[in-house]
Amino acid sequence: MAGHDKRDDVGMRLRQALDAYPHYLLLAVVAIASFFAMPLSVWLSLTVAGLAMGLILFVVSSGMTLIFGLMGVLNLAHGAFITVGAYIGGSVFLMLVGWPPLAAVSHALLIFPAALATVVAAALLGVLFERVIIRPVYDDHLRQILVTVGGAIIISELIVAFWGAHEIPLPRPDSLRGSFVIGGVAFEKYRLFAVGAGLAIYWGMLAVIHKTRIGLLIRAGVENGEMVQALGYRIKLLFIAVFAAGAALGAFGGVLWGFYEELIHVGLGQQLLVDVIIVIIMGGLGSITGCFYSALVVGLLTNYMGFVAPTFSEFSSIVLMVLVLMWRPQGLIPVVKV
């Protein structure tokens, strides 16, 4: 009887651990299974590449997650903001690279003013989008889907009108080309740069939302907007700021992805939107931490499968999402409010 009780206790603890840390389990399963399917040097290179891709996906997805988690708005025009960001950032970067007074400046440094211009422009576009399209359909998810899809079409047509429908090459700066070779394993410089950028944004988002007065007000406004407004705070302005931040994050992710592929095209955002939806559903709707780990898993799995079975690489993330939802319908790290 004592042995039976001990086994039950171990089983209960295991179930509690799996329920508390499903994201770590999924990361471990994907990474360890792939470890035995390829040489160590290849596995290490693909792991760094997968982390880079996953963190860019997180940046791209975090804006949509933020807007849904804090405002309950399904913004299916998010792909259009990603595309806008890639075009604005890429255009500013190429303009600065070709400007004679900046000829002596490292091209890698020019990414920062290009990213700043992207964030500012996308935030302003987000404010306009929220006031004109989103504000009339708060608390009506069906109409949100319809109007944001319509808004995405309008933005895509405006992109074609301003930049044309042709693809635009976006070469990386020379200092972000090539690889570091450590122990016979090559690590691409740009992928390492993307890892650093993604981690910085993740930690920054958590700090703002959970450790600042603005984050507290936003979360309180989601719970009880009338109470926050009665205390003298303008909750509508806070929600506009959230939407602008979400649009800016999506646009910044578009810039990172443009340099990742070294190419910008009109369908960039719509192609990424499928992965974005997979990431936010699998991570748990509205969960920033869930979005983070889900994006890492998708990035790693896509790169591993690209080596093991290239034909199923893109399809693998959809299969994984289905399996995760069969196991945990609420997602990896569900939250009611972030």
ChimeraX attribute file (.defattr): number of C-alpha atoms within 10 A of each C-alpha:
attribute: neighborCount
match mode: 1-to-1
recipient: residues
	/A:1	6
	/A:2	7
	/A:3	8
	/A:4	9
	/A:5	10
	/A:6	11
	/A:7	12
	/A:8	12
	/A:9	12
	/A:10	12
	/A:11	12
	/A:12	12
	/A:13	12
	/A:14	12
	/A:15	12
	/A:16	12
	/A:17	12
	/A:18	14
	/A:19	14
	/A:20	12
	/A:21	13
	/A:22	18
	/A:23	22
	/A:24	13
	/A:25	13
	/A:26	18
	/A:27	17
	/A:28	13
	/A:29	13
	/A:30	15
	/A:31	17
	/A:32	12
	/A:33	11
	/A:34	21
	/A:35	16
	/A:36	10
	/A:37	13
	/A:38	14
	/A:39	10
	/A:40	13
	/A:41	13
	/A:42	15
	/A:43	21
	/A:44	16
	/A:45	15
	/A:46	24
	/A:47	21
	/A:48	20
	/A:49	24
	/A:50	24
	/A:51	24
	/A:52	27
	/A:53	26
	/A:54	28
	/A:55	31
	/A:56	28
	/A:57	29
	/A:58	33
	/A:59	29
	/A:60	34
	/A:61	30
	/A:62	32
	/A:63	29
	/A:64	31
	/A:65	32
	/A:66	26
	/A:67	22
	/A:68	22
	/A:69	23
	/A:70	24
	/A:71	22
	/A:72	18
	/A:73	23
	/A:74	22
	/A:75	26
	/A:76	21
	/A:77	27
	/A:78	29
	/A:79	30
	/A:80	29
	/A:81	31
	/A:82	32
	/A:83	31
	/A:84	29
	/A:85	32
	/A:86	31
	/A:87	27
	/A:88	23
	/A:89	30
	/A:90	28
	/A:91	18
	/A:92	19
	/A:93	24
	/A:94	17
	/A:95	12
	/A:96	19
	/A:97	20
	/A:98	11
	/A:99	10
	/A:100	9
	/A:101	9
	/A:102	12
	/A:103	11
	/A:104	8
	/A:105	12
	/A:106	13
	/A:107	19
	/A:108	14
	/A:109	12
	/A:110	18
	/A:111	23
	/A:112	13
	/A:113	14
	/A:114	23
	/A:115	25
	/A:116	15
	/A:117	18
	/A:118	26
	/A:119	25
	/A:120	17
	/A:121	19
	/A:122	26
	/A:123	25
	/A:124	17
	/A:125	17
	/A:126	24
	/A:127	21
	/A:128	15
	/A:129	19
	/A:130	20
	/A:131	12
	/A:132	10
	/A:133	16
	/A:134	22
	/A:135	15
	/A:136	13
	/A:137	16
	/A:138	14
	/A:139	12
	/A:140	13
	/A:141	14
	/A:142	10
	/A:143	15
	/A:144	22
	/A:145	17
	/A:146	15
	/A:147	19
	/A:148	21
	/A:149	18
	/A:150	15
	/A:151	20
	/A:152	20
	/A:153	14
	/A:154	13
	/A:155	18
	/A:156	22
	/A:157	15
	/A:158	13
	/A:159	19
	/A:160	13
	/A:161	10
	/A:162	9
	/A:163	16
	/A:164	13
	/A:165	14
	/A:166	10
	/A:167	12
	/A:168	17
	/A:169	15
	/A:170	21
	/A:171	16
	/A:172	18
	/A:173	16
	/A:174	10
	/A:175	13
	/A:176	17
	/A:177	13
	/A:178	12
	/A:179	15
	/A:180	13
	/A:181	10
	/A:182	8
	/A:183	7
	/A:184	8
	/A:185	15
	/A:186	17
	/A:187	19
	/A:188	18
	/A:189	15
	/A:190	21
	/A:191	22
	/A:192	18
	/A:193	13
	/A:194	24
	/A:195	20
	/A:196	13
	/A:197	17
	/A:198	25
	/A:199	17
	/A:200	11
	/A:201	16
	/A:202	18
	/A:203	11
	/A:204	11
	/A:205	17
	/A:206	15
	/A:207	12
	/A:208	13
	/A:209	19
	/A:210	13
	/A:211	11
	/A:212	11
	/A:213	11
	/A:214	13
	/A:215	20
	/A:216	14
	/A:217	18
	/A:218	23
	/A:219	19
	/A:220	17
	/A:221	22
	/A:222	19
	/A:223	15
	/A:224	12
	/A:225	17
	/A:226	14
	/A:227	13
	/A:228	17
	/A:229	13
	/A:230	10
	/A:231	8
	/A:232	8
	/A:233	15
	/A:234	15
	/A:235	21
	/A:236	14
	/A:237	11
	/A:238	16
	/A:239	20
	/A:240	21
	/A:241	18
	/A:242	24
	/A:243	31
	/A:244	26
	/A:245	24
	/A:246	28
	/A:247	37
	/A:248	28
	/A:249	29
	/A:250	32
	/A:251	35
	/A:252	32
	/A:253	31
	/A:254	34
	/A:255	31
	/A:256	28
	/A:257	26
	/A:258	26
	/A:259	22
	/A:260	18
	/A:261	12
	/A:262	15
	/A:263	18
	/A:264	23
	/A:265	19
	/A:266	22
	/A:267	16
	/A:268	20
	/A:269	29
	/A:270	20
	/A:271	12
	/A:272	19
	/A:273	22
	/A:274	12
	/A:275	20
	/A:276	28
	/A:277	16
	/A:278	20
	/A:279	32
	/A:280	26
	/A:281	24
	/A:282	31
	/A:283	30
	/A:284	25
	/A:285	27
	/A:286	26
	/A:287	25
	/A:288	28
	/A:289	24
	/A:290	25
	/A:291	34
	/A:292	25
	/A:293	24
	/A:294	31
	/A:295	31
	/A:296	24
	/A:297	29
	/A:298	31
	/A:299	27
	/A:300	26
	/A:301	25
	/A:302	25
	/A:303	24
	/A:304	26
	/A:305	19
	/A:306	16
	/A:307	16
	/A:308	14
	/A:309	12
	/A:310	14
	/A:311	11
	/A:312	13
	/A:313	17
	/A:314	16
	/A:315	12
	/A:316	17
	/A:317	22
	/A:318	17
	/A:319	11
	/A:320	17
	/A:321	20
	/A:322	14
	/A:323	13
	/A:324	19
	/A:325	16
	/A:326	11
	/A:327	11
	/A:328	16
	/A:329	15
	/A:330	16
	/A:331	25
	/A:332	29
	/A:333	24
	/A:334	21
	/A:335	17
	/A:336	11
	/A:337	16
	/A:338	21
